[in-house]
């Protein structure tokens, strides 16, 4: 009898808890981020997912658009 194994692939998408862990932010902040315009999150059924490549692009673009931080944290 041959058993079929699932290939060991890196997922193309991330869940919001995974995004929170990767960005080192809390879960509430990650869900708030997912609701922001321009953040690459979308729903499939009831799940909110973020394409891994889109998150990396968003981070790069956000970093390039930032100037030195001189404000207060709200």
Buried (B, 14 or more C-beta within 10 A) or exposed (E): EEEEEEEEEEEEBBBBEBBBEBEEEEEEEBBEBBEEEEBBBEEEEEEBBBBBEBBEEBEEEEEEEEEEEEEEEE
